[in-house]
Amino acid sequence: MATAKKAAPAKTAAPATKAVPAKKVAVAATVAAPAVVAPKAAPVKKAAAAKKVAAVKSDAVPAKKRTPNAAFMKALTPSAALAAIVGASPLPRTEVTKKVWEYIKKHKLQDEVQKRIIVADAALTEIFGKARADMFEMTKLINSHLK
């Protein structure tokens, strides 16, 4: 004959000076003495079905690589002020942004405390039109210098 385990008695909470809502007391009681739950056995049918699906996926043709939007990849000519940083040859917007970030990091133009703030030097002030710019507005300010 098997014996069943008895659950540990629930701890009683110390009397509070304020009235605690019943919902919070119930939650505290369950946290203090968690119930013992037996682990469930995994269904055999689901495990077999999962193996079949995994086998089918490995035999499937690999998914197509995502193609970038044509608008981002169109080569644009930078203005004279922007050409001083990224070069005069036509570049896509993504490459222009990468080159501006390389320039910012090379010259250590990020704010020390807030890294998303860019402290513009003389070349970037011509592009941004102000001494400090947020990294999220940087692309907006750069786009006005691309044709």
C-alpha atoms as a printed R data frame, in Angstrom:
    type eleno elety resid chain resno      x      y       z
1   ATOM     1    CA   MET     A     1  0.000  0.000   0.000
2   ATOM     2    CA   ALA     A     2  1.455  3.366  -1.083
3   ATOM     3    CA   THR     A     3  1.343  6.299   1.241
4   ATOM     4    CA   ALA     A     4  0.394  9.753   0.023
5   ATOM     5    CA   LYS     A     5  2.515 12.760   0.932
6   ATOM     6    CA   LYS     A     6  0.867 15.339   3.104
7   ATOM     7    CA   ALA     A     7  1.092 18.987   2.082
8   ATOM     8    CA   ALA     A     8  3.005 21.241   4.444
9   ATOM     9    CA   PRO     A     9  0.758 23.461   6.556
10  ATOM    10    CA   ALA     A    10  0.357 27.006   5.217
11  ATOM    11    CA   LYS     A    11  2.260 29.720   7.071
12  ATOM    12    CA   THR     A    12  0.111 32.368   8.643
13  ATOM    13    CA   ALA     A    13  0.845 35.977   7.861
14  ATOM    14    CA   ALA     A    14  1.705 38.412  10.647
15  ATOM    15    CA   PRO     A    15 -1.139 40.769  11.549
16  ATOM    16    CA   ALA     A    16 -0.976 43.920   9.450
17  ATOM    17    CA   THR     A    17 -1.767 47.413  10.615
18  ATOM    18    CA   LYS     A    18 -3.695 48.155   7.416
19  ATOM    19    CA   ALA     A    19 -6.400 46.058   5.869
20  ATOM    20    CA   VAL     A    20 -5.014 44.032   2.944
21  ATOM    21    CA   PRO     A    21 -7.370 43.196   0.065
22  ATOM    22    CA   ALA     A    22 -8.419 39.529   0.009
23  ATOM    23    CA   LYS     A    23 -6.876 39.060  -3.441
24  ATOM    24    CA   LYS     A    24 -3.385 39.986  -2.192
25  ATOM    25    CA   VAL     A    25 -3.707 37.741   0.860
26  ATOM    26    CA   ALA     A    26 -4.665 34.788  -1.365
27  ATOM    27    CA   VAL     A    27 -1.678 35.442  -3.638
28  ATOM    28    CA   ALA     A    28  0.651 35.720  -0.646
29  ATOM    29    CA   ALA     A    29 -0.662 32.444   0.755
30  ATOM    30    CA   THR     A    30  0.014 30.609  -2.510
31  ATOM    31    CA   VAL     A    31  3.512 32.063  -2.705
32  ATOM    32    CA   ALA     A    32  4.272 31.073   0.896
33  ATOM    33    CA   ALA     A    33  3.225 27.425   0.503
34  ATOM    34    CA   PRO     A    34  3.234 26.286  -3.133
35  ATOM    35    CA   ALA     A    35  1.248 23.170  -3.917
36  ATOM    36    CA   VAL     A    36  3.145 20.072  -5.014
37  ATOM    37    CA   VAL     A    37  2.179 19.213  -8.579
38  ATOM    38    CA   ALA     A    38  3.165 15.989 -10.263
39  ATOM    39    CA   PRO     A    39  4.788 16.483 -13.698
40  ATOM    40    CA   LYS     A    40  2.615 15.568 -16.660
41  ATOM    41    CA   ALA     A    41  3.720 12.895 -19.044
42  ATOM    42    CA   ALA     A    42  4.321 14.117 -22.595
43  ATOM    43    CA   PRO     A    43  1.768 12.776 -25.080
44  ATOM    44    CA   VAL     A    44  3.314 10.221 -27.393
45  ATOM    45    CA   LYS     A    45  1.292 11.273 -30.432
46  ATOM    46    CA   LYS     A    46  2.505 14.891 -30.319
47  ATOM    47    CA   ALA     A    47  6.150 13.851 -30.019
48  ATOM    48    CA   ALA     A    48  5.856 11.563 -33.059
49  ATOM    49    CA   ALA     A    49  4.112 14.302 -35.048
50  ATOM    50    CA   ALA     A    50  6.852 16.789 -34.129
51  ATOM    51    CA   LYS     A    51  9.533 14.420 -35.431
52  ATOM    52    CA   LYS     A    52  7.684 14.081 -38.746
53  ATOM    53    CA   VAL     A    53  7.387 17.870 -39.103
54  ATOM    54    CA   ALA     A    54 11.096 18.303 -38.339
55  ATOM    55    CA   ALA     A    55 11.966 15.727 -41.003
56  ATOM    56    CA   VAL     A    56  9.791 17.497 -43.583
57  ATOM    57    CA   LYS     A    57 11.327 20.912 -42.782
58  ATOM    58    CA   SER     A    58 14.877 19.627 -43.220
59  ATOM    59    CA   ASP     A    59 13.999 18.262 -46.665
60  ATOM    60    CA   ALA     A    60 12.272 21.486 -47.742
61  ATOM    61    CA   VAL     A    61 13.874 24.076 -50.011
62  ATOM    62    CA   PRO     A    62 15.547 26.873 -48.028
63  ATOM    63    CA   ALA     A    63 13.572 30.113 -47.793
64  ATOM    64    CA   LYS     A    64 14.407 32.918 -50.215
65  ATOM    65    CA   LYS     A    65 16.724 35.601 -48.870
66  ATOM    66    CA   ARG     A    66 14.944 38.868 -48.171
67  ATOM    67    CA   THR     A    67 15.626 41.478 -50.843
68  ATOM    68    CA   PRO     A    68 16.096 45.105 -49.806
69  ATOM    69    CA   ASN     A    69 13.690 47.817 -50.897
70  ATOM    70    CA   ALA     A    70 14.739 49.404 -54.194
71  ATOM    71    CA   ALA     A    71 14.246 52.914 -52.780
72  ATOM    72    CA   PHE     A    72 16.963 52.317 -50.177
73  ATOM    73    CA   MET     A    73 19.377 50.851 -52.709
74  ATOM    74    CA   LYS     A    74 19.052 53.666 -55.292
75  ATOM    75    CA   ALA     A    75 22.366 55.524 -55.601
76  ATOM    76    CA   LEU     A    76 22.006 59.203 -54.672
77  ATOM    77    CA   THR     A    77 24.494 62.041 -55.102
78  ATOM    78    CA   PRO     A    78 25.510 63.791 -51.857
79  ATOM    79    CA   SER     A    79 25.700 67.574 -51.532
80  ATOM    80    CA   ALA     A    80 29.101 69.283 -51.269
81  ATOM    81    CA   ALA     A    81 28.876 69.441 -47.456
82  ATOM    82    CA   LEU     A    82 28.003 65.747 -47.168
83  ATOM    83    CA   ALA     A    83 30.582 64.791 -49.815
84  ATOM    84    CA   ALA     A    84 33.307 66.076 -47.468
85  ATOM    85    CA   ILE     A    85 32.380 63.202 -45.105
86  ATOM    86    CA   VAL     A    86 31.175 60.322 -47.317
87  ATOM    87    CA   GLY     A    87 32.820 61.102 -50.663
88  ATOM    88    CA   ALA     A    88 31.463 62.561 -53.887
89  ATOM    89    CA   SER     A    89 30.433 59.315 -55.612
90  ATOM    90    CA   PRO     A    90 26.730 58.357 -55.650
91  ATOM    91    CA   LEU     A    91 25.806 56.001 -52.788
92  ATOM    92    CA   PRO     A    92 22.617 54.354 -51.480
93  ATOM    93    CA   ARG     A    93 21.069 55.867 -48.330
94  ATOM    94    CA   THR     A    94 22.152 52.880 -46.259
95  ATOM    95    CA   GLU     A    95 25.816 53.311 -47.223
96  ATOM    96    CA   VAL     A    96 25.673 57.064 -46.566
97  ATOM    97    CA   THR     A    97 24.362 56.414 -43.056
98  ATOM    98    CA   LYS     A    98 27.079 53.817 -42.424
99  ATOM    99    CA   LYS     A    99 29.821 56.204 -43.561
100 ATOM   100    CA   VAL     A   100 28.464 59.036 -41.402
101 ATOM   101    CA   TRP     A   101 28.486 56.688 -38.378
102 ATOM   102    CA   GLU     A   102 32.077 55.680 -39.178
103 ATOM   103    CA   TYR     A   103 32.996 59.389 -39.234
104 ATOM   104    CA   ILE     A   104 31.193 60.007 -35.922
105 ATOM   105    CA   LYS     A   105 32.900 57.092 -34.175
106 ATOM   106    CA   LYS     A   106 36.331 57.861 -35.670
107 ATOM   107    CA   HIS     A   107 36.201 61.462 -34.388
108 ATOM   108    CA   LYS     A   108 34.449 60.484 -31.094
109 ATOM   109    CA   LEU     A   109 31.490 62.801 -31.644
110 ATOM   110    CA   GLN     A   110 28.967 60.902 -29.510
111 ATOM   111    CA   ASP     A   111 27.988 62.405 -26.173
112 ATOM   112    CA   GLU     A   112 29.724 60.558 -23.333
113 ATOM   113    CA   VAL     A   113 26.602 60.205 -21.169
114 ATOM   114    CA   GLN     A   114 23.883 59.804 -23.820
115 ATOM   115    CA   LYS     A   115 25.391 57.863 -26.716
116 ATOM   116    CA   ARG     A   116 22.431 58.608 -28.993
117 ATOM   117    CA   ILE     A   117 23.252 62.326 -28.999
118 ATOM   118    CA   ILE     A   118 25.766 63.418 -31.635
119 ATOM   119    CA   VAL     A   119 27.879 66.477 -30.885
120 ATOM   120    CA   ALA     A   120 28.548 67.945 -34.327
121 ATOM   121    CA   ASP     A   121 31.927 69.263 -35.365
122 ATOM   122    CA   ALA     A   122 32.326 71.898 -38.120
123 ATOM   123    CA   ALA     A   123 31.628 69.447 -40.976
124 ATOM   124    CA   LEU     A   124 28.545 67.932 -39.337
125 ATOM   125    CA   THR     A   125 27.187 71.322 -38.279
126 ATOM   126    CA   GLU     A   126 26.871 72.211 -41.982
127 ATOM   127    CA   ILE     A   127 24.794 69.067 -42.533
128 ATOM   128    CA   PHE     A   128 22.720 69.086 -39.336
129 ATOM   129    CA   GLY     A   129 22.256 72.844 -39.098
130 ATOM   130    CA   LYS     A   130 22.786 72.690 -35.318
131 ATOM   131    CA   ALA     A   131 25.441 71.733 -32.794
132 ATOM   132    CA   ARG     A   132 23.722 68.620 -31.340
133 ATOM   133    CA   ALA     A   133 21.433 66.091 -32.995
134 ATOM   134    CA   ASP     A   134 19.723 62.881 -31.918
135 ATOM   135    CA   MET     A   135 20.689 59.750 -33.833
136 ATOM   136    CA   PHE     A   136 17.060 59.237 -34.845
137 ATOM   137    CA   GLU     A   137 16.795 62.639 -36.482
138 ATOM   138    CA   MET     A   138 20.245 62.310 -38.068
139 ATOM   139    CA   THR     A   139 18.945 60.366 -41.093
140 ATOM   140    CA   LYS     A   140 16.220 62.962 -41.621
141 ATOM   141    CA   LEU     A   141 18.820 65.733 -41.630
142 ATOM   142    CA   ILE     A   142 21.105 63.757 -43.969
143 ATOM   143    CA   ASN     A   143 18.314 63.046 -46.464
144 ATOM   144    CA   SER     A   144 17.968 66.740 -47.240
145 ATOM   145    CA   HIS     A   145 21.576 66.600 -48.559
146 ATOM   146    CA   LEU     A   146 20.940 63.722 -50.986
147 ATOM   147    CA   LYS     A   147 19.670 64.145 -54.554
